[in-house]
Amino acid sequence: MPSDDVTIFLVRDTLIEAIRIASPILAAGVVIGLIISIVQSVTSIQDQTLTFVPKILVMVSVAAILLPWIVQRMVEFAGELFRLM
């Protein structure tokens, strides 16, 4: 049974790894949202549903492109967890 210090270390590392994996996908969504907001401001089109489809498409595309990297990071992290146990 791991001690409290080891448990805190594992939870902290898990959260940091989750942020590292999710940040490129979220950043792509933020960038596309910003671009679409600028286009909406310039063209005076204020349809709220216009932002969802491009964001979803870009975020899914980025996730698909980064899938090998994501899997590699998760396998390395799982290996490190098993090594620490």
Secondary structure, 3 states (H helix, E strand, C coil): CCCHHHHHHHHHHHHHHHHHHHHHHHHHHHHHHHHHHHHHHHHCCCCHHHCHHHHHHHHHHHHHHCHHHHHHHHHHHHHHHHHHC
